Amino acid sequence: MMKELLAQCIEGNTLTEKQAEQVMDSIMEGEVTPSQIASLVSIMRLRGETVDEIVGFTKSMKNHMTSIHYESDVVDTCGTGGDGASTFNISTAAAIVVSSLKVKVAKHGNRAFSSKSGSADVLETLGINIQTTQDEAVKSLDDKNMSFLFAPMFHSSMKHAVNPRKEIGFRTVFNLLGPLSNPANAKRQVIGVFSTEYAEKMAKALNRLGAEHVLLVTGRDGLDEISISAETDVVELKNGVITRYVLHPNDFGLLEGDIEDIKVSNAQESAELIESIFRGRAPKSAEDIVAINAAAALYVANYVQTFADGVMFAKEAIRNGLALQQLTVLRHQREENYA
């Protein structure tokens, strides 16, 4: 079947939602060779993935993943990765700030595939446990308001795609699928996307997959975050309606920042910058970009009605030590788990 589908795809044909689901089923069950996986995702990347393909792949991933059933609403701040900007882990820092305000955050993430530091890498460097079981993840959400859902633990069937992803090295449809396949089935998300065209496709896919309120953000300076140094294209999905608009730091009373202030070389530098933000010792651009992205998460969580209010709450959490306190609490959780 795979050879026939590849032959169709190389001629420019696309997969139906059902075909895409079946292909991903085969990948996850180890029935597709690494070279076939690499060929398929490369062809799709060149011609552009369709919404049907994204939905079909995601449905298969969701059917194969280990899920967490959590009764309250949870928020995720997860990016597609691979923006090539070498910034610190902004969405991870934002997740800590948001959870310090008692918003439940189920942060989905992995190690770096196409960036300098993945969310798992920086959390581990910060001393936070990433290897959580389902029960530990639920307990952490209950007790600490945040849990890190380490993708390989919850998407073990994706192991067959790991080597082709690493060997290819460029962004593929797999970058899109992680944020769409949160193990806690988060229906409220802020998703950093490397391209605003892909953000539109993902919004349409998320709508079909039952999401409630999602912001898909792409900085015009190349960041897959809400940028502090340029305008940001936003695609918003809310209750079935998709809208598009542009944000600028000035809209929230913030000055345009310097992207050089938020660049790092590795997970160690990223962790050090995050901690310095929470201790009030970081460049203003670094604090502001965390605040602006935390504000987006507070907005989709319905904690605030406007981004400006979200920025105010996020900055207050950083400056009054609440975010640093939350970082300490999450570190203690690791000690508890290994006690």
N, C-alpha and C positions, 0 to 999 in steps of 0.2 A: 504493500500500500504506500509506503513512504517514498519509494522510487517513483511511483506514478505521480504522487502529489508534487514531488520536487520537479518532475518533468513539466507538470502543468504550471507551477509557479515560475519556472525559468522563462516560460513563454509569456509571462505577464499576468497570468490568471491569479485571482485571489481565492482565499478559502472562505467557505460559508462558516457561520458560527458553529454549526454542528461539526464540520470537518476540523475546524481549529480545536475544538474540545477533544475530538478523537485523537488528533495528532499529539496534543499535550498529554492525554492519557497514556499514549504509547511511549512518549518520552519519559514520563514519570514511572512507568512500569519497566523501564530498562530495555524496551524493544527497539529503540532507535540508536544507531551508532553515533559516536561523537562527531564523525565527519558529516553525517547526515544532519545532525542538529546544527552544526556550524554552517552548513550550506543553506539550510532553511532560513535561519535568522539573518544571514547575510543578504540573501535574496530579498527578504521582507524589508530589511533596513534600506536597501537601495531603492526599492519601488515605493516604500512607505506602507506601514501596517494599517489595516482598515479597522474600523470600530468593531465589526463582526469578529475579526480575528482576535482583537484584544479581549472582547467579552468571552469568546469561546475558550481562549487560553486561561483567562482568570477563573471561569467556572470550574475548569478542570483542577486548577491549583487549589481552589477552595474545597473541592470535593476530596482532595488528597491530603489536605493539611490537618494538623492537630489543632482543634479549635478550643477556645476558652469561652465558656458561657458566663457572661457577666451581666447582671440584671440592670445595672445603671448604665447611662450613656457614657461612652469613653471617647476621648479625642486622640488622634494620632498626628504627629508632625513628622512626616517621612518624605524624603526626596527621592527622585529618580537617580540621583548621583551622576557623576560623569560630566559635570559642567566645566571641568578643567581649570577652574579658577583658583585652586589651592587655598581656599578659605578654611577657617576653623569650623568645627561642627556646630553651626549656628542653630539648626533645628533641634539638636540634642540639648544645647544650652537653653533654648526657648522652652523645651519640654519640662526641664527642671524648674524653671521660673513658674510656668503655668501650674505645675503640680504643687508648688509651694502655696498656691492660692486655693488649694483643696479642690481643684478640678482634676477629675480622674483621667490620667494619660496612659494609654497603652501604646508605648513607643515601639514601633516595629523597625528592625534594622539588621544590618549585617556587617561583616568586615569589608574593608575597601576592595572593590574590584577595579574601579576606574578612577579612583581619587587617591589623595595622599593619606586620608584617614577616614575610615568608616565609623558609624556610630558605635558599633561594638568595640572597635579599637580604642576610641577615646574614653568610653565609659570604663573599660577595663583599666586604662591608664589612670583614670580618676579614682580607681579603687572600688568601683560599683560592680556587683555581681551581674554577669550577663547570662550565665548558664542556669536559667530558671525552669523548673517543671511547671506543669499547668497549675498545680496546687499552690506552688510558691508565687506564681504570677498573680493569681487571684488574691492571695494573702497580702501581697505587696500593694495591690490596688486598694484593698480594704484598709490596710494599716498606714501606708505611706503615700497613697494617692498616685503612685506611678509604678509601672512595671515595664521592664525592657523585654520585648519578645524577640529573642535571638532567632533569626530566620532559619538557620539550619536545624534548630531544635523542633520547630513547628512545621517546617517544609522539608522533611527528610527525603521525600521523593524527588526533590530537586537535585539530589546528589549527582544524578546522571548528567546534568547540564553544567556542573561546576567547572570541569576541565575545559570544555569547549568555550565557555565564557572567558576563562582566564587566558586561554590561548589566543582568542580573537582580540581581546583587549579594548574593542570599541563598544559604544553603546548599542544595545539591541533591544528587542521587545522585552527581554527579561528585566531590563531596567524599569520598564513601565509596570510590570506585573507585581513587584514587591509592594508598592504603595496601594495597589488595588486588592491585595490579599491579606489584610490585617487579620491575624489569628483570633482577635477579640471581636471581629466583625464591626470595627469602628465605622459608624455612619457619619461621623463628623471629623473632618480632616483638613489639615493644611498640607498641600503637596507641592514641593518644589519641583519644577519641571524644566529641563534644559532647553525646551523649545515651546513657544506659545502655540504653535500649530498642533504639537502633540498634546498640549494642555486641553485644547478643544476636543480632540478625539477621546482623551481620558475622561473628560466631563460627560460626554455622551455615553461612554461605557459605564461610568459610575451611576448615571441615572438609570440605566437598564439593570444595573446590579443592586439597586435599592438604596443608594446613599441619600442622606437627608440634606446635609449642608457641608459643602466642600469648597475650599479656595485652592485653585491651581495657579501658582505664581511663577513668573519668569522675569528676572531682572534684565533690563536692556543693556547692562554691562556684562552679561553672560552668566550671572549667578542663577542657580536654581533655588533662590530664596527671594523674599522681599528685600530689595536692595536699599542701602543707605547712601549709595553714591550715584544713583541714576533712577530713572523712572522704572516702574515694574508693571508688566502686563498681568492683569488678573482675569481669570475665567472663574466665575462663581456659579456653582450649582446649589440652588436652594429650593427645596420642595418641588423638584421637577422642572424648575425654570433655570435656564442657563443665560447669564449675562456677562458682558465683558466691559472692563474699564481699566484705567491707568492710575497708578498711585505714585506719589512723589514724597520724599521725606518731609518737605515743607507742608504737606497736607496735615501733618500731625504736630506741627510746630517744631520740627527737628531740622537742624542744618544738614545740608548735603555733606556726607563724610568722605573719607579717603579710603579707597579699597585696599591700599597697601597696608593699612592698619589692621586688617583682618585676615591677612595671608599667613599661612604657616607651612612648614616643610614636612611635618609628620604628626603622629598622634600625641607625642609628648608635648610638642609646642602647642597643639590645640588644647590639650588638657590644662596646661599652664595658663593659657589665655583665658579660658573659661573660669578658672579659679580666680584669676586676677580681676575679671569682670565682677564676680560676686563679692570680692573684697574691696571693690571701689578703686582699683589700681590700674585699670586698663584704659587705653585710648577711648575717647568719647565715641568714635565711630563703632567700636566693638560693642560697647554697652548699648548704643542706640539700635544697632542692627538686631541684637537679641530682643530688645524691648519691642521693636516693630513686628518681629515675627511671633513673639509671644502674644502680642495684641491680636494678631490674626487668629490664633488658636482660641483665645478668650472670646473672640467674636463668634466663631463657629460653634463654640460650646454654649453660647447664649448667656455667658457670664456678663458680657457688656453688649450694648447696642451699637456702639460706634468704635472704630479703630482708635480714635483719639482717647477715649476712655480706657481702652485696652492698654495703650502706651503708658498712660498715667499709672494704672495699677501695676504694670510690669516694672516700670522704673522704681516705683515705691517698694516693690518686693525686693529689688536688687539693692536699693540704697538703705533700707531698714534692716538688712541682714536676713530676711526671710528666705531668699534663694540660697544663701550660703548655709543656712540652717537645714534646708531641705537636702542639700548636697551631703551634709554630715549624716543626716538620717538615712539616706540611701547607702552611704558607706557602711554604716552600722549594720544594715541589713545583710551585707556580705558576711560580716563577722558572725551574725546570728545563724546564717545558713551553714557556716562551716564549724560552728561550735559543737 
